[in-house]
Amino acid sequence: MNAQAAQAVLEIAASEPALGPPNSPRSRLCPLHHILLALAGLAASLAPEMAGAHPHVFVTTRETVVFDAEGRVTAVKNAWTFDEYYTAFLEQGLDKGPDGRYSRETLADLAKTNTEGLADADYFTFIKANGRNVKFVAPKEYWLEDTGKALVLHFTLPLAEPVKPSKAFVMRVYDPTYFVAFDPDPAADAVKLEGQKPGCSLLVRKPPQNDALKQVLAAIPIGEQPTLEDAGAAFADSILVACP
């Protein structure tokens, strides 16, 4: 690892400012959350003990930070595995193929709806690069995959403008309202770089344990939001990237 890049990552970790959505309102649920409220009702019918606790939906994430030939970050590739209840919700009324799974074609409309709906929640993705909040354009290359146990949403989220992570690049994936819990896949390669130049470094920093806040959020009913702004940020990993 390049010593300069490694030192930059450590400096980011030490001085990283609070990240959050630059323009997202906190006073109302976005349309995607209204869809998830319907899911929460389904989950409550299947598991009543879940009905009164935030979060209500669980997503396991894998992220790939994509670089271009000039060493700039241009996109983030995502693979989000939905929990069994959201998977069951999505699969209602669909027909499986001969192999006992749903084909990509069968799931195409759902993939489109779910991916486009993420725009209302800023794609649950918050990046600050070189001191500035990063914006995105519409996702591309999206599809749903049936693993036989769960549905996985794959999509590529392009940055509105490429950025060179020469000073600081920090990414978090989370729901500010903590209605949805995003948890990184435990695999060692759950976060990775693609197409980077030699010397780039990657660090995933875990958030401090906050059991007291979890207990407060767990008591919030389905239809209400936390009064604490950006509550979900307290449980989000920080993905730190630095390149020479």
N, C-alpha and C positions, 0 to 999 in steps of 0.2 A: 504494500500500500504506500502511495506517495505520502511522504511525511507532512508536506504542506497541506494536502487534502485532509489527512487524518487530524491534524491540528485544527483545521477549520471546522470539522464535524464536532470536535470536543468544545470548541468555542460556541458553536450553535447550541449545543446541549446545555451549556452553562448559562447562556444569556437569552435563550429563546423566549420571546414575548408570548403572551396569551394569543392563541389563534381563534378566530371565530368568523362566522359568515359576515361579510361586509355590509350587506343590505337586507338581510332576511328579517321580516317582522316576527315578533314573538307573541303578538296578541291574538293570533288566530292559527288554526290548523291549516296546513297547505292541502290541496286536493288529494295528494297521495296519502296523507294521513287519514282523510275521510274513507278512502278505500281500506286502509289498514284497520280502521274502526270496525268495519264489517267483518274483517278477519278476526279481530279480537272477540267479537260476538261468537264466531264459530269456535274459536279456541276455548272460550268460556263454557260453551256447551259440551266440548269434549273433555275439558279439564277445568272444572269450576274453581279450583284453587288458584288459577292464574288470572281470574277476572279482575281482581282488585289491585294489581301490582304493575308498576312500571319496571322494566320494559315489557311490552306485549309481543314483540316480534324479535327474533334472533337471527342474525346474519353472520356467517363466517366468511371472512374476506381473504383474498389473495390479490396482491397489487404488483404491477410491473411498471416501473418508471422508464419511459421510452425516450431515447436520444436520437438526434439526427446526425448526419455526417459532420456537422460543424460543432458538435459537442453541446448542443442545446436540447433541453427537455421539450418535447413536442406533444406528449400525450401520456395518459395513464391507462394501462390495460387492467381491467377488473374481472375477477371471477368471484361472484358472491353466491354462497350456498345458503338457501333459505331453510328455516327450521321445518319440522314435520307438519306443523299446523298451517303455515303459509303455503307449503307445498300442496297439502290437501285442498286448501282453498283454491289454488290456481288450477288444480287438476279436475275440478268438478265439471262433469259433462263432456270430458274428452275421451276419445277412444285410443286405446293402446295399440301398438303395432304387433306383428307376429312374434317379436322377441320379448313381448311383455313390457315394453317401454314406450314412452311417447316420442315420436320422431321430432326432429327439428322443424319440419314443415307443419306438423300439428300444433306445435308450440309457438309458431311464428307470430301470430297476432298477439299472444300474451307477452312475448318478448318485446314487441313494439310498444304495447301499452305501458308495460312496466318501465321500460327504458325512457320513453318520452315523459312519463310521469315524474321521473327524478328531477326534471328541470325545476319543478315547483319547490324542491327541497335543496336547490343548489347542488344536486347530485350527491348530497351528504359528504362532499369532498371539499376540503379547505386547504389551500396552499398559499404560503407566503414565500416569495422568492426575492432575495435582495431587498427586503424591507417593504415589498409591495404585495397586496393581495392579487392572486392570479385569477383570471376569468377563463371560462370555457365556452366552447361552441358545442353544437348538438353532437351527441354520441354517434359513433359509427361502428360497423362490424359487430352488431349485437345479435345474440341468439340465446335461447334457453336450452340447457342440456339436462336430460333425465339420466341420473346416475344409477337408477334403480332403487335408491334410498331417498333422494331429495332432488329438487330442481336447482340448477346452478345458472345464474344469469351472467353471461359473458358480454362485456361491452368495452369499447375503447373510447376514452374521454379525451378529445383533443384540447390542448390549450389554445386560447384565442390568439396568443402570440407566443412563439417559442422563447424560452428563457435559458440563460446560461447560469448554472448554479455555481458561480465562482466565489460568491460570498456566503450565501445562506439559502437553502431550499428546505422548507419544512412542510410536510403534508400530514394531515389528519383526516380520518374517515369516521364520521359520527353523526348522530342525530341530535341536534341541539336540545330537543324536547325530551330525549331519552325514551321516546315511545318505541323506537327501534334500537336494539343493542347490536353494535358492530364489534365482533370479536375476531382478531386475526387467527387464521389457521395456525395450529401449533407447529406445523412443519418448518424446518429450517429455511426452506426457500419460499416461504409465504410472501415475502417482500424481496424483490430483486430488481436489478438494473438491466436494461437491454440496449445495446448499441453504444454504450458509453466509451469514452476514450480512456487509455491507461492512466491510472492514478486517481480515478474517482473512488470515493468511499461512501459507504452506506452504514447507517446506524439506526436501529429501531429502539426507541426509549419507551419503557413502560411507564404508565402514570403511577403516582403514589396511591397506595391503598386508601380507600375512602368508604369504609363500612357505614359510617354515620350517615353520609349522604345517600347511600343505597337504601338504608332503612327509611329515610324521609321520602324518597321517590317511590318506594314500594307501597307506600300508603296512599298514593294519589290515584283516584278513580280513573277509569278508562277515558272519560270525556273531558278530563281536565289536563292542563299543562302545568309544569313546575313554575313556581314564581321566580325561581332562580334562573336568571338568563344564562343560556348556553350550558345547561346542566350536564348534557351529554359529553361535553369536552373534558370533564373531570375523569372520564373513564377511557379516553382515547389514547392510543399509541401515537407517538410522534415519529415520523419517518424523516430522517435527516440525511441529506445528500450534499456532498461537496466535491468539487472538481478543481484541479489546478488551472 
